[in-house]
Amino acid sequence: MIPDQIDLKLARAFAGRVVRKDLVKKLKVGFNVPVYVLEYLLGKYCSSTDEEEIKAGLQHVKSAISERIVRGDQVELVKSRLQRQGSLKLIDLVTVTFDEKDQAGKYWARLATCGLDWIHIDAHVVHRHERLLTGGIWCNVELLYDDSIVHRGVTRPFVLQRLAPIQVASTNFDEFVEGRTRFSRDEWVDVLLRTMGYEPTHPDFTHRRKLLFLLRLVSMVEKNYNLIELGPRGTGKSYIYREISPYVILLSGGQGTVPDLFGWKGRKDKPGLVVRYDAVAFDEVAGSNFRSDSDKQMYKGYMEQGSFSRGDDKGTLSADAGIIFNGNLDGDVETTARVSHLFVALPEAIRNDMAFHDRWHAYLPGWEMPKMQPDYFTAHLGFVADYIAEIFHNELRRRNYTDLYDRWFRLGSHVEERDRRAIVRTV
């Protein structure tokens, strides 16, 4: 790759916060971990435009991953090595559960990828990293083996000695804003496209198409922003929600029941996904998501008000996660619009429910998006996914820019208030 002007600007303005996106693709083929984990490691060792430095850093990352990430069928191997060596360093998704029935309460850690569980973890570690309790965190961990530890009559020899989250330690928003000032608007659009993994200089990427790609990010920076995208298969509808941020969860078809999203009735230890994440995306919304009319009403109420009640002693709860519906719309869109309508791909329960449709702030016309081709992916620098995810989550979601709209635009009196809010929040 020959660095271009944007690469050079990024490397100067955001040293250590950027990574070559083609390196991520090379590693992704061999290791089943989220992109933001790979990019965190690449950002530490390969954040350079010098080819020799990149080669050395890439080798370091490959070695670290191959030595520390294990598969789910290797749990017995991990146990054996721990017993033989006494300690072991791994990279894994760490989740924690709290057993309130155990004396004064006991935390247990689990390594989700390799399947090792019943791991002792200190309470102060959990208190410092509470996301361990709500979905887990990818971490560098050091485990110890101590077969002298007996808990309630059972030997529990695994101890989590050290935990270091694989994430950006801190973000300085003032530095981010200052770095942004070094780029023009169009350059910044291209930076964000490259951060998503795409090459914006490809002739198929028109200005409108670039903005449609960016629309997929809005739910990550705007609270309670609901989006629908229907279009052909193979256009990358779900990719960004799966890979770019640990604060977004992607659900496959059939997942996403009311208890999943809004919590189990009467169970304070089962918080819903809308409480735990910034955005909940459906890979393909299915009829099973709406088993009853009350389920549909729960979705509608939350998407309109950002609050919900499960009818138990928890009362009315507020959350700020956006709901994103993705689906496949096959065939010619003009024919579909002429003989039916553009929501025909949705489950029957909501297909013709205009009140439900009104809850979406935007409809991304997926038929305008290109089917992914190898030359659409960039080999240039973009932000490390975890860094930009932290900026989105900790900084931009806390800020409200809707008042800026009125400085530049006016809407006609025919636009209803709900539509006006959707337009303003999208812009």
For each residue, the residues with C-beta under 8 A, 3 or more apart:
1: 20 22 379 380
2:
3: 7 8 11 49 380 381
4: 7 8 380
5: 8 9
6: 9 10 183 187 190 191 194 380 381
7: 3 4 10 11 49 380 381
8: 3 4 5 11 12 49
9: 5 6 12 13 182 183 187
10: 6 7 13 14 18 191 381 382 383
11: 3 7 8 14 15 18 47 48 49 381
12: 8 9 15 182
13: 9 10 178 179 182 183
14: 10 11 17 18 179 383 387
15: 11 12 18 47
16: 43 44 47
17: 14 43 47 168 383 384 387
18: 10 11 14 15 43 47 381 382 383 384
19: 23 24 39 42 43 46 47 381 382 383 384
20: 1 23 24 42 46 54 379 380 381
21: 24 25 194 195 197 377 378 379 380 381 382
22: 1 25 26 377 378 379
23: 19 20 26 27 42 46 54 58
24: 19 20 21 27 28 35 38 39 42 197
25: 21 22 28 29 197 377
26: 22 23 29 30 58
27: 23 24 30 31 38 42 61 62 65
28: 24 25 31 35 38
29: 25 26
30: 26 27
31: 27 28 38 65 66 69
32: 71 113
33: 37 38 65 69 91 113 138
34: 37 38 138 242 243 246
35: 24 28 38 39 243 244 385
36: 39 40 138 243 244 245 246 384 385 386 389
37: 33 34 40 41 91 138 166 386
38: 24 27 28 31 33 34 35 41 42 61 65
39: 19 24 35 36 42 43 384 385 386
40: 36 37 43 44 166 167 168 384 385 386
41: 37 38 44 45 61 64 65 166
42: 19 20 23 24 27 38 39 45 46 47 57 58 61 384
43: 16 17 18 19 39 40 46 47 384 386 387
44: 16 40 41 47 57
45: 41 42 56 57 58 60 61
46: 19 20 23 42 43 53 54 57 58 61
47: 11 15 16 17 18 19 42 43 44 384
48: 11 53 54 57
49: 3 7 8 11 381
50: 53 54
51: 54 55
52: 55 56
53: 46 48 50 56 57
54: 20 23 46 48 50 51 57 58
55: 51 52 58 59
56: 45 52 53 59 60
57: 42 44 45 46 48 53 54 60 61
58: 23 26 42 45 46 54 55 61 62
59: 55 56 62 63
60: 45 56 57 63 64
61: 27 38 41 42 45 46 57 58 64 65
62: 27 58 59 65 66
63: 59 60 66 67
64: 41 60 61 67 68 91
65: 27 31 33 38 41 61 62 68 69 91
66: 31 62 63 69
67: 63 64
68: 64 65 89 90 91 140
69: 31 33 65 66 90 91 92 113
70: 74 75 77 78 90 92 113 114
71: 32 74 113 114
72: 75 113 114 115
73:
74: 70 71 77 78 114
75: 70 72 78 79 114 115 116
76: 79 80
77: 70 74 80 81
78: 70 74 75 81 82 88 90 114 116
79: 75 76 82 83 116
80: 76 77 83 84
81: 77 78 84 85 88
82: 78 79 85 86 87 88 143 144 145 157 158
83: 79 80 145 147 157
84: 80 81
85: 81 82 88 145
86: 82 144 145
87: 82 142 143 144 145 161
88: 78 81 82 85 142 143
89: 68 140 141 142 143
90: 68 69 70 78 111 114 140 141 143
91: 33 37 64 65 68 69 138 139 140 141 166
92: 69 70 111 112 113 114 138 139 141
93: 111 112 113 136 137 138 139
94: 109 110 111 112 132 136 137 138 139 141 160 163
95: 109 110 112 132 133 135 136
96: 107 108 109 110 121 126 132 133 136
97: 107 108 110 133
98: 105 106 107 126 133 269
99: 102 105 106 107 108
100: 105 269
101:
102: 99 105 106 152
103: 106
104:
105: 98 99 100 102
106: 98 99 102 103 151
107: 96 97 98 99 121 122 123 126
108: 96 97 99 117 118 119 120 121
109: 94 95 96 117 119 120 121 132 160
110: 94 95 96 97 115 116 117 118 119
111: 90 92 93 94 114 115 116 117 119 141
112: 92 93 94 95 115 136
113: 32 33 69 70 71 72 92 93
114: 70 71 72 74 75 78 90 92 111
115: 72 75 110 111 112
116: 75 78 79 110 111 119 143 158
117: 108 109 110 111
118: 108 110 156 158
119: 108 109 110 111 116 143 158 159 160
120: 108 109 149 156 158 159 160
121: 96 107 108 109 125 126 160 163
122: 107 125 126 160
123: 107 126 127
124: 127 128
125: 121 122 128 129 132 160 163
126: 96 98 107 121 122 123 129 130 132 133
127: 123 124 130
128: 124 125
129: 125 126 132 137 163 165
130: 126 127 133 134
131: 134 135 136 137
132: 94 95 96 109 125 126 129 136 137
133: 95 96 97 98 126 130
134: 130 131 271 276
135: 95 131 246 249 276 277
136: 93 94 95 96 112 131 132
137: 93 94 129 131 132 165 166 167 246
138: 33 34 36 37 91 92 93 94 165 166 167 246
139: 91 92 93 94 163 164 165 166
140: 68 89 90 91 162 163 164 166
141: 89 90 91 92 94 111 160 162 163 164
142: 87 88 89 160 161 162 163
143: 82 87 88 89 90 116 119 158 159 160 161
144: 82 86 87 158 159 161
145: 82 83 85 86 87 157 158 159
146: 149 157 159
147: 83 155 157
148: 157
149: 120 146 155 156 157 159
150: 153 154 155 156
151: 106 154 155 156
152: 102
153: 150
154: 150 151
155: 147 149 150 151
156: 118 120 149 150 151
157: 82 83 145 146 147 148 149
158: 82 116 118 119 120 143 144 145
159: 119 120 143 144 145 146 149
160: 94 109 119 120 121 122 125 141 142 143 163
161: 87 142 143 144
162: 140 141 142
163: 94 121 125 129 139 140 141 142 160
164: 139 140 141
165: 129 137 138 139
166: 37 40 41 91 137 138 139 140 386
167: 40 137 138 246 386 390
168: 17 40 171 384 386 387 390
169:
170:
171: 168 176 387 390 391 394 395
172: 175 176
173: 176 177 391 395
174: 177 178
175: 172 178 179
176: 171 172 173 179 180 391 395
177: 173 174 180 181
178: 13 174 175 181 182
179: 13 14 175 176 182 183
180: 176 177 183 188
181: 177 178
182: 9 12 13 178 179
183: 6 9 13 179 180 187 188 191
184: 187 188
185: 188 189
186: 189 190
187: 6 9 183 184 190 191
188: 180 183 184 185 191 192
189: 185 186 192 193 200 210 211 214
190: 6 186 187 193 194 200 201 210
191: 6 10 183 187 188 194 195 382 383
192: 188 189 195 196 214 217
193: 189 190 196 198 199 200 205 210 213 214 378
194: 6 21 190 191 197 198 199 200 378 380 381 382
195: 21 191 192 244 382 383 385 388
196: 192 193 213 216 217 240 244 382
197: 21 24 25 194 239 377 378 382
198: 193 194 202 205 213 376 377 378
199: 193 194 202 205 375 376 377 378 379 380
200: 189 190 193 194 205 210 378
201: 190 205
202: 198 199 205 375 376
203:
204: 209 370 376
205: 193 198 199 200 201 202 209 210 376
206: 209 210
207: 210 211
208: 211 212 368
209: 204 205 206 212 213 368 369 370
210: 189 190 193 200 205 206 207 213 214
211: 189 207 208 214 215
212: 208 209 215 216 364 365 368 369
213: 193 196 198 209 210 216 369
214: 189 192 193 210 211 217 218
215: 211 212 218 227 362 364 426
216: 196 212 213 227 229 240 241 364
217: 192 196 214 220 221 240 392
218: 214 215 221 222 225 227 322 362 425 426
219: 222 225 226 227 248 278 279 281 322 324
220: 217 244 245 247 248 278 279 389 392 393 397
221: 217 218 392 396 397
222: 218 219 225 322 397 425
223: 278 306 320 322 397
224: 303 306 320 321 322
225: 218 219 222 279 322 361 425 426
226: 219 303 322 323 324 359 360 361
227: 215 216 218 219 322 323 324 325 360 361 362 364
228: 324 325 326 327 360 362 363 364
229: 216 237 324 325 326 327 363 364 366
230: 326 327 328 329 342 343 345 346 363 366
231: 235 237 328 329 364 365 366 367 368 369
232: 235 328 329 330 366 367 369 371
233: 328 330 371
234: 371 372
235: 231 232 366 369 370 371 372
236: 239 240 369 372
237: 229 231 283 326 366 369
238: 241 242 250 281 283 326
239: 197 236 242 243
240: 196 216 217 236 243 244
241: 216 238 244 248 249 250 279 281 324
242: 34 238 239 250
243: 34 35 36 239 240 385
244: 35 36 195 196 220 240 241 248 385 388 389
245: 36 220 248 278 385 389 392 393
246: 34 36 135 137 138 167 386 389
247: 220 277 278 279 389 392 393
248: 219 220 241 244 245 277 278 279 280 281
249: 135 241 273 276 277 279 280 281
250: 238 241 242 281 282 283
251: 255 256 260 273 280 281 282 283
252: 255 283 284
253: 282 283 284 285 286 288
254: 286 288 289
255: 251 252 260 282
256: 251 260 261 273 280 282 285 289
257: 260 261 288 289 291 295
258: 261 262 295 298 299
259: 262 263 264 265 270 272
260: 251 255 256 257 272 273
261: 256 257 258 272 273 274 280 299 302
262: 258 259 272 274 298 302 308 310
263: 259 267 270 271 272 275 310 314 317
264: 259 267 270 310
265: 259 310 311 312
266: 310 312 313
267: 263 264 270
268: 271 314
269: 98 100
270: 259 263 264 267
271: 134 263 268 275 276
272: 259 260 261 262 263 275 276 319
273: 249 251 256 260 261 276 277 280 321
274: 261 262 277 280 302 308 319 321 323
275: 263 271 272 317 319 321
276: 134 135 249 271 272 273 321
277: 135 247 248 249 273 274 280 321
278: 219 220 223 245 247 248 320 321 322 392 393 397
279: 219 220 225 241 247 248 249 321 322 323 324
280: 248 249 251 256 261 273 274 277 321 322 323 324
281: 219 238 241 248 249 250 251 324 326
282: 250 251 253 255 256 285 286 289 323 324 325 326 327
283: 237 238 250 251 252 253 326
284: 252 253 326 327 328
285: 253 256 282 289 325 326 327 346 347
286: 253 254 282 289 347
287: 290 347 348 349
288: 253 254 257 291
289: 254 256 257 282 285 286 295 299 347
290: 287 295 296 299 347 349 350
291: 257 288 295
292: 295 296
293: 296 297
294: 297 298
295: 257 258 289 290 291 292 298 299
296: 290 292 293 299 300 349 350 353 356
297: 293 294 300 301
298: 258 262 294 295 301 302 308
299: 258 261 289 290 295 296 302 303 323 356 359
300: 296 297 303 304 355 356 359
301: 297 298 304 305 307 308
302: 261 262 274 298 299 305 306 307 308 319 323
303: 224 226 299 300 323 359 360
304: 300 301 359
305: 301 302
306: 223 224 302 318 319 320
307: 301 302 316 317 318 319
308: 262 274 298 301 302 316 317 319
309: 314 315 316 317
310: 262 263 264 265 266 314 317
311: 265
312: 265 266
313: 266
314: 263 268 309 310 317
315: 309
316: 307 308 309
317: 263 275 307 308 309 310 314
318: 306 307
319: 272 274 275 302 306 307 308
320: 223 224 278 306 397
321: 224 273 274 275 276 277 278 279 280
322: 218 219 222 223 224 225 226 227 278 279 280
323: 226 227 274 279 280 282 299 302 303
324: 219 226 227 228 229 241 279 280 281 282
325: 227 228 229 282 285 346 360
326: 228 229 230 237 238 281 282 283 284 285
327: 228 229 230 282 284 285 345 346
328: 230 231 232 233 284 345
329: 230 231 232 333 336 342 344 345 366 367
330: 232 233 345
331: 335 336
332: 335 336
333: 329 336 337 342 365 367
334: 337 338
335: 331 332 338 339
336: 329 331 332 333 339 340 341 342 344
337: 333 334 340 341 342
338: 334 335
339: 335 336
340: 336 337 344
341: 336 337 344
342: 230 329 333 336 337 363
343: 230 346 350 351 352 357
344: 329 336 340 341 351
345: 230 327 328 329 330
346: 230 285 325 327 343 350 351
347: 285 286 287 289 290 350 351
348: 287 351
349: 287 290 296 353
350: 290 296 343 346 347 353 356 357
351: 343 344 346 347 348
352: 343
353: 296 349 350 356 357
354: 357 358
355: 300 358 359
356: 296 299 300 350 353 359
357: 343 350 353 354 360
358: 354 355 418
359: 226 299 300 303 304 355 356
360: 226 227 228 303 325 357 363 422
361: 225 226 227 421 422 425 426
362: 215 218 227 228 422 426
363: 228 229 230 342 360
364: 212 215 216 227 228 229 231 369
365: 212 231 333 368 369
366: 229 230 231 232 235 237 329 369
367: 231 232 329 333
368: 208 209 212 231 365
369: 209 212 213 231 232 235 236 237 364 365 366
370: 204 209 235 373 376
371: 232 233 234 235
372: 234 235 236 376 377
373: 370 376
374: 377
375: 199 202
376: 198 199 202 204 205 370 372 373
377: 21 22 25 197 198 199 372 374
378: 21 22 193 194 197 198 199 200 382
379: 1 20 21 22 199
380: 1 3 4 6 7 20 21 194 199
381: 3 6 7 10 11 18 19 20 21 49 194
382: 10 18 19 21 191 194 195 196 197 378
383: 10 14 17 18 19 191 195 387 388
384: 17 18 19 36 39 40 42 43 47 168 387 388
385: 35 36 39 40 195 243 244 245 388 389
386: 36 37 39 40 43 166 167 168 246 389 390
387: 14 17 43 168 171 383 384 390 391
388: 195 244 383 384 385 391 392
389: 36 220 244 245 246 247 385 386 392 393
390: 167 168 171 386 387 393 394 395
391: 171 173 176 387 388 394 395 396
392: 217 220 221 245 247 278 388 389 395 396 397
393: 220 245 247 278 389 390 397
394: 171 390 391 397 398
395: 171 173 176 390 391 392 398 399
396: 221 391 392 399
397: 220 221 222 223 278 320 392 393 394
398: 394 395
399: 395 396
400: 403
401: 404
402: 405 424 425
403: 400 406 407
404: 401 407 408
405: 402 408 409 423 424 427
406: 403 409 410
407: 403 404
408: 404 405
409: 405 406 427
410: 406
411: 415 420 423
412: 415
413:
414:
415: 411 412 419 420 423
416: 419 420
417: 420 421
418: 358 421 422
419: 415 416 422 423
420: 411 415 416 417 423 424
421: 361 417 418 424 425
422: 360 361 362 418 419 425 426
423: 405 411 415 419 420 426 427
424: 402 405 420 421 427
425: 218 222 225 361 402 421 422
426: 215 218 225 361 362 422 423
427: 405 409 423 424
